[in-house]
Amino acid sequence: MKLLKILLSLCLTSVMLVAGPGSSVLARSAGNWPDVDSIQASAFLVADLEGGDIILDYQADDIIYPASTTKMMTALLMIESDRLDETVIVSEFATDLDYDMAKVGFLPGEEVVLSDVLYSLMLSSGNDAARVAAEALGGSIPGFADMMTQRARQIGMQDTIFKNPSGLHDPDHITTASDMLLLAQYAMKNEVFRDIVMTDRYVMPNTNLHPFDAWAVLQNSNQLLRFGDLAYQSDYYQSYSGIKTGTTRAAGFCLVASAKTYDDREISVLLFGVPYYLPRATLYQYAYTLFQEAAERLSLPAEQDVNDPEDRNNGDDTDQNQNETVNGEPVEDDTTTEDDQHDDSGSMTETTVDPDQKDNRQDPADNTGEAEKNSSWKIVFFVFAIIFVISLGLAAGKIIRSKL
């Protein structure tokens, strides 16, 4: 078994050496994703989160069930209450939930700080946390639900009615994708809200009934945040930035998500009613497709490979973005990038070019030839690595057979 692990490790090392630093770009462009036309959902909407400009939508004004994306409003009211430092006592009702309902694990009589309740609400989507918040801030579930609906009207959500703080199914607990976009826009302007929905993990501190720290380790239910760098890479988006998931049998899989582009725009995808019988991963595959479609429609700038000389020089062989001199004085080129001004030590250097020496600059084609040489050496190295691993395996096999 140890010998097998060593052989596998050597093979992986060889592949990584040959793949080189550009392998992540190749991985990002590979793979098959659903078409927009194949998306099964009750409604979806893609928009510029800051400006609200609609990029694409489907039944965005139809009535849908929001499931736990409801908790965006619950969280907003908690933050706006300015009571997050307050300690409250968990009621028995707050913990009286069916076994298959998401919960953190609060106990009746437990003394908890509302800030911890907030993280429990938004990361692990705890329905017990939602009830604790509602009772603390609204006196009762119906009282808090009225506060939620009233706040929705103030934001402009005209087709939304909240009946509980969690999104557990109620036929009268309704909204639309258009309304939820308004909520996402408003909530993400709040820095506390934004920081929480972008948090990956949170450790619960001890309480009177949970005497040890880390009695609950919360992990964000949004897989775009958790696995974005691994499974949902995109040339157009530099990071995912929120927001909330939701699931009930009646509502299906739901997601309100956002991502930052390479020109610092924030695009939001709101996706509701993905059929419950489909694999949960389908929700994120659909979201990825919608993000990509939005990027193409907006002609968003893609990430450039900094190792590619054509990207650094914008494909212009005649302009190396050097600082020219006029009458002996350096003239800064407005298109010079910061990377072009750094020397190998990382310090900034100002470069002037003698007009008589312009023709002596290196031809980018020479760089291409050098890259081909490097690629050939990698292939040779890879072949020798494979031969070495096979030889090692044969030698090990002989040793093992001689001892038997």
C-alpha positions in Angstrom: 0.0 0.0 0.0 2.8 2.4 0.9 4.6 1.6 -2.4 1.3 2.3 -4.3 1.0 5.7 -2.6 4.6 6.6 -3.6 4.0 5.7 -7.2 0.8 7.7 -7.4 2.5 10.7 -5.8 5.3 10.6 -8.3 2.9 10.4 -11.2 0.9 13.4 -9.9 4.0 15.4 -9.4 5.1 14.7 -13.0 1.8 15.8 -14.4 1.8 19.0 -12.3 5.3 19.9 -13.5 4.3 19.4 -17.1 1.0 21.2 -16.7 2.6 24.4 -15.4 1.0 27.5 -14.0 -1.4 27.9 -16.9 -3.3 24.7 -16.1 -6.0 26.5 -14.1 -7.0 28.5 -17.2 -7.3 25.3 -19.1 -9.4 23.7 -16.4 -11.6 26.8 -16.2 -12.5 26.6 -20.0 -13.1 22.9 -20.0 -16.4 21.1 -19.1 -20.0 20.9 -20.2 -22.7 23.1 -18.8 -26.5 23.3 -19.4 -27.9 25.7 -22.0 -30.1 28.5 -20.8 -33.0 27.0 -22.8 -32.6 23.7 -20.9 -33.0 25.3 -17.4 -35.9 23.8 -15.5 -37.1 26.4 -13.0 -40.2 28.3 -12.0 -38.5 31.6 -12.5 -35.1 33.2 -12.9 -33.6 36.6 -13.2 -30.1 37.9 -13.9 -29.3 41.6 -13.3 -26.6 44.1 -12.5 -26.9 44.1 -8.7 -25.9 47.8 -8.3 -27.9 49.4 -11.1 -30.7 46.8 -11.3 -30.4 46.5 -15.1 -32.0 43.2 -16.2 -29.8 41.1 -18.3 -32.1 38.1 -18.8 -35.2 36.8 -17.1 -37.9 34.1 -17.2 -41.3 34.6 -15.5 -39.6 37.1 -13.1 -43.0 38.5 -12.1 -44.7 35.2 -11.5 -45.6 34.3 -7.9 -43.2 31.8 -6.4 -42.3 30.3 -3.0 -39.0 31.7 -1.7 -38.1 29.0 0.8 -35.1 30.0 2.9 -34.1 32.9 0.7 -36.7 34.5 3.0 -34.0 34.7 5.6 -32.4 37.5 3.7 -35.3 39.7 5.1 -35.0 38.2 8.6 -31.3 39.0 8.6 -31.8 42.5 7.4 -34.3 43.2 10.2 -31.9 41.7 12.7 -29.1 44.0 11.6 -31.3 47.1 11.4 -32.6 46.5 14.9 -29.2 47.4 16.3 -29.5 44.7 18.9 -27.0 42.1 17.7 -25.0 42.4 21.0 -28.1 41.4 23.0 -28.4 38.1 24.8 -31.8 36.3 24.4 -33.3 33.1 25.8 -34.3 30.3 23.4 -37.9 29.2 23.8 -39.2 25.6 23.5 -41.2 26.6 20.5 -38.1 27.8 18.7 -36.5 24.3 18.9 -39.7 22.4 18.1 -38.9 21.4 14.6 -39.2 18.2 12.5 -36.1 16.1 12.3 -35.6 16.9 8.6 -35.8 20.7 9.0 -32.5 22.6 9.0 -31.5 23.7 12.5 -28.4 24.7 14.4 -29.1 22.8 17.6 -30.2 25.5 20.1 -31.8 24.1 23.3 -34.8 25.5 25.3 -33.6 27.9 27.9 -30.2 28.5 26.2 -28.8 32.0 26.4 -27.5 33.1 23.0 -26.2 36.3 21.6 -28.2 37.6 18.6 -25.0 38.0 16.5 -24.4 34.3 16.8 -28.1 33.7 15.9 -27.6 35.8 12.8 -24.6 33.7 11.6 -26.6 30.5 12.3 -29.5 31.9 10.3 -27.5 32.8 7.2 -24.7 30.2 7.0 -26.4 26.9 8.0 -30.0 28.2 7.4 -31.1 27.3 10.9 -34.9 27.4 11.2 -34.5 27.4 15.0 -32.3 30.5 14.6 -35.1 32.2 12.6 -37.6 31.5 15.3 -35.3 32.8 18.0 -34.8 36.1 16.1 -38.5 36.5 15.4 -39.6 36.0 19.0 -36.8 38.3 20.2 -37.5 41.2 17.8 -41.2 40.7 17.0 -42.6 39.1 20.1 -44.1 36.2 18.1 -43.8 34.6 14.6 -46.9 36.5 13.3 -45.7 39.8 14.7 -42.3 39.5 13.1 -43.8 38.3 9.8 -45.9 41.5 9.7 -42.7 43.5 10.3 -41.1 41.7 7.4 -43.9 42.4 5.0 -44.0 46.0 6.0 -40.3 46.4 5.4 -40.8 44.7 2.0 -43.3 47.4 1.0 -40.8 50.1 2.0 -38.2 48.5 -0.2 -40.6 48.3 -3.1 -41.5 44.7 -2.9 -45.2 45.0 -3.9 -46.0 41.3 -4.6 -44.4 39.8 -1.5 -46.1 38.5 1.7 -44.1 36.9 4.5 -45.8 34.5 6.9 -42.8 33.3 8.9 -39.1 34.2 9.3 -37.7 31.0 7.8 -39.5 30.3 4.6 -41.0 27.0 5.8 -43.8 26.3 3.4 -47.0 28.3 3.8 -49.3 28.7 0.7 -49.6 32.4 1.5 -45.9 33.0 1.9 -45.1 34.3 -1.5 -42.9 36.6 -3.6 -41.5 37.1 -7.1 -38.0 37.0 -8.6 -38.3 40.7 -9.3 -39.2 41.5 -5.7 -36.3 39.4 -4.4 -33.9 41.3 -6.6 -35.0 44.5 -4.9 -34.3 42.8 -1.5 -30.9 41.6 -2.6 -29.9 45.0 -4.0 -31.0 46.7 -0.7 -29.5 44.2 1.7 -26.1 44.0 -0.1 -25.6 47.7 0.4 -25.4 46.9 4.2 -21.8 46.1 5.0 -22.7 43.8 7.9 -25.1 41.8 5.8 -22.5 41.6 3.0 -19.8 40.4 5.3 -22.0 37.7 6.8 -23.3 36.2 3.5 -19.7 36.1 2.2 -18.5 34.2 5.3 -17.5 30.6 4.6 -17.4 29.2 8.2 -18.3 30.3 11.7 -17.6 28.7 15.1 -20.2 29.0 17.8 -19.0 30.0 21.2 -20.0 28.3 24.5 -23.3 29.1 26.2 -24.9 28.2 29.5 -26.2 24.9 28.0 -23.3 24.3 25.6 -20.3 24.7 27.9 -17.6 24.1 25.3 -16.6 26.3 22.4 -17.2 25.0 18.8 -20.3 23.1 19.9 -21.5 23.9 16.4 -19.2 24.6 13.4 -21.3 26.4 10.8 -20.5 26.1 7.1 -22.1 28.3 4.4 -24.7 26.4 2.5 -23.9 28.3 -0.7 -21.7 26.0 -2.8 -20.7 28.8 -5.1 -18.8 30.3 -2.2 -17.5 27.0 -0.9 -16.4 25.4 -4.1 -16.2 28.3 -6.6 -12.5 28.0 -7.0 -12.7 24.3 -7.6 -15.9 23.6 -9.6 -17.3 26.9 -10.8 -14.4 28.8 -12.1 -15.0 31.4 -14.8 -12.8 33.6 -17.0 -15.3 36.5 -16.4 -15.8 36.4 -12.6 -13.1 36.9 -10.1 -15.1 35.8 -7.0 -18.6 34.9 -5.8 -20.1 37.2 -3.2 -23.3 35.7 -1.8 -26.1 35.4 -1.0 -28.6 32.7 0.2 -29.9 29.3 -0.6 -33.4 27.8 0.0 -35.1 24.4 -0.4 -38.5 23.0 0.4 -40.5 20.3 -1.5 -43.1 22.9 -2.6 -40.6 25.6 -3.6 -37.9 23.3 -5.0 -34.3 24.4 -5.0 -33.8 28.2 -4.8 -30.7 30.4 -4.9 -29.9 34.1 -4.8 -26.3 34.5 -5.8 -23.9 37.2 -6.8 -20.4 37.4 -8.3 -17.8 40.1 -9.0 -16.6 40.5 -12.5 -13.1 41.5 -13.6 -14.2 45.1 -14.2 -15.7 45.2 -10.7 -19.4 44.9 -11.6 -21.5 42.7 -9.4 -23.9 40.4 -11.3 -26.8 38.7 -9.4 -28.5 35.5 -10.3 -31.9 34.7 -8.8 -33.1 31.2 -9.5 -36.3 29.7 -8.1 -38.2 26.4 -8.4 -35.6 24.1 -9.7 -37.4 20.7 -9.4 -36.8 18.9 -6.1 -36.4 15.6 -7.8 -33.2 16.8 -9.6 -29.8 16.5 -8.0 -29.0 19.5 -5.8 -25.9 20.2 -7.8 -28.2 21.1 -10.8 -29.1 24.3 -9.0 -25.4 25.5 -9.1 -24.9 24.2 -12.7 -27.9 26.3 -13.8 -26.6 29.3 -11.8 -23.2 29.0 -13.5 -24.8 28.9 -16.9 -26.8 32.1 -16.1 -23.6 33.9 -14.9 -21.8 32.9 -18.1 -24.7 33.9 -20.4 -24.8 37.3 -18.6 -21.1 37.8 -19.2 -21.4 37.0 -22.9 -24.4 39.3 -23.3 -22.6 42.2 -21.6 -19.3 41.4 -23.3 -17.6 41.5 -20.0 -13.8 41.6 -20.0 -12.2 38.2 -19.3 -9.3 37.5 -17.1 -6.0 37.7 -19.0 -3.2 35.2 -18.6 -0.3 37.3 -17.2 2.1 34.6 -18.6 1.1 35.3 -22.2 3.2 38.1 -23.8 0.5 38.8 -26.3 -1.9 39.7 -23.4 0.7 41.9 -21.7 1.3 43.8 -25.0 -2.4 43.7 -26.1 -1.2 41.8 -29.2 0.7 44.8 -30.7 4.1 43.8 -31.9 5.2 47.4 -32.6 4.3 48.9 -29.3 6.1 47.6 -26.2 4.6 50.3 -23.9 7.9 51.8 -23.1 8.3 55.4 -22.0 9.5 57.5 -24.9 11.7 60.6 -24.6 11.1 63.9 -26.2 13.9 66.4 -26.2 15.6 64.4 -23.5 12.6 64.4 -21.2 10.7 61.2 -20.4 7.1 61.0 -21.5 4.8 58.6 -19.7 2.6 56.4 -22.0 -1.0 56.4 -20.6 -1.4 52.8 -21.6 1.6 51.5 -19.6 0.6 48.9 -17.1 2.0 48.5 -13.7 3.4 45.1 -14.6 5.4 46.7 -17.4 7.1 49.1 -14.9 8.3 46.5 -12.5 11.8 45.0 -12.6 12.7 41.5 -11.4 13.2 42.7 -7.8 9.6 44.1 -7.7 10.7 47.7 -7.4 9.3 50.4 -9.8 11.6 51.4 -12.6 11.3 54.2 -15.1 12.4 53.2 -18.6 13.4 55.4 -21.5 14.1 54.2 -25.0 16.7 55.6 -27.4 14.9 56.2 -30.7 18.0 54.9 -32.6 17.7 51.6 -30.7 14.0 50.8 -31.3 14.7 48.3 -34.0 16.8 46.3 -31.6 13.9 45.3 -29.5 13.2 41.6 -29.2 10.6 40.3 -31.6 7.7 38.6 -29.9 8.1 35.7 -32.3 11.3 34.9 -30.4 9.3 34.6 -27.3 7.0 32.1 -29.1 10.0 30.0 -30.1 11.3 30.0 -26.6 7.8 28.9 -25.3 7.9 26.0 -27.8 11.3 25.0 -26.6 10.1 25.0 -23.0 7.0 23.0 -24.0 9.3 20.4 -25.7 11.4 20.1 -22.6 8.3 19.5 -20.5 7.2 16.7 -22.8 10.7 15.1 -22.6 10.7 15.4 -18.8 7.2 13.9 -18.6 8.3 10.9 -20.7 11.4 10.3 -18.5 9.2 10.6 -15.4 6.9 7.9 -16.6 9.8 5.6 -17.5 11.3 6.2 -14.1 8.0 5.4 -12.3 7.6 2.2 -14.3 11.1 1.2 -13.6 10.7 1.9 -9.9 7.5 -0.2 -9.9 9.2 -3.2 -11.6 12.2 -3.0 -9.2 9.8 -2.9 -6.2 7.9 -5.9 -7.7 11.1 -7.9 -7.9 12.1 -7.1 -4.3 8.6 -8.1 -3.1 8.7 -11.4 -5.1 12.2 -12.2 -3.8 10.9 -12.0 -0.2 7.9 -14.2 -0.8 
